[in-house]
């Protein structure tokens, strides 16, 4: 399993539009084969800061996600909403290892 933690800083005035686009992407992503989780989090201290927490079965599932229509649409739609480039950090899952726990 692979986890990606993506940090996004959104421009003031674009927060609601970003949330709408990202929730739309979330809804489609959680239906993908190989996706275990896709959480969209917004900082309580800084409403322009978001974290996307994504769990995939494999690198192949990640690549398949990056080729989906909904992801490509999201990436294009939110590009101008970002105050800075998004930062994605890949993590290895230590625990839980059992698929049923996801």
Rosetta blueprint (number, residue, H / E / L):
1 X L
2 X E
3 X E
4 X E
5 X E
6 X E
7 X E
8 X E
9 X E
10 X E
11 X L
12 X L
13 X L
14 X L
15 X H
16 X H
17 X H
18 X H
19 X H
20 X H
21 X H
22 X H
23 X H
24 X H
25 X H
26 X H
27 X H
28 X H
29 X H
30 X L
31 X L
32 X L
33 X L
34 X L
35 X E
36 X E
37 X E
38 X E
39 X E
40 X E
41 X E
42 X E
43 X L
44 X L
45 X L
46 X L
47 X L
48 X L
49 X E
50 X E
51 X E
52 X E
53 X E
54 X E
55 X E
56 X E
57 X L
58 X L
59 X H
60 X H
61 X H
62 X H
63 X H
64 X H
65 X H
66 X H
67 X L
68 X L
69 X H
70 X H
71 X H
72 X H
73 X H
74 X H
75 X H
76 X H
77 X H
78 X H
79 X H
80 X H
81 X H
82 X E
83 X L
84 X L
85 X L
86 X L
87 X E
88 X E
89 X E
90 X E
91 X E
92 X E
93 X L
94 X L
95 X L
96 X L
97 X L
98 X L
99 X H
100 X H
101 X H
102 X L
